[in-house]
Amino acid sequence: MIAVVQRVTQSSVTVDKKVIASIGPGLLVLLGIKKGDQTKQASWLADKIVNLRIFRDAQGKLNKSILDNGGEILVVSQFTLLGDCRKGRRPSYFLAAEPQEAIPLYQHFNDRLRSQNILVREGIFGAMMDVALINDGPVTLIVETP
């Protein structure tokens, strides 16, 4: 699994010109699921993200996690994170899990976040989505499972 984690002041997802999910301060997580990923990877990644110390403490240092600081998380599935651009001009998505494999892991990931008492909003898996955000910092990290 791979995630692009962005600290945001706000973020939203629109489908067919209708806002389907929005958050205030917190994290936008773009989530890519690889073929062969399992719940073990989804749990590890969710735990890693909620414990990342990427929020400022009283001294201005990036020393607090979303668990310490509070906030919301918006999770958007994004198979294109697994695009291989090394050959040719069209990315290959061979590494991306098929929906029947990815959807249960996407839900497990979101449930794992929720189990830590975090408000989690979701995009619609497989939909064409417009994602809006105001990046705070900016702070953007790429996190991959081992």
Order of alpha helices (4+ residues) and beta strands (2+ residues): beta-beta-beta-alpha-beta-beta-alpha-beta-alpha-beta-beta
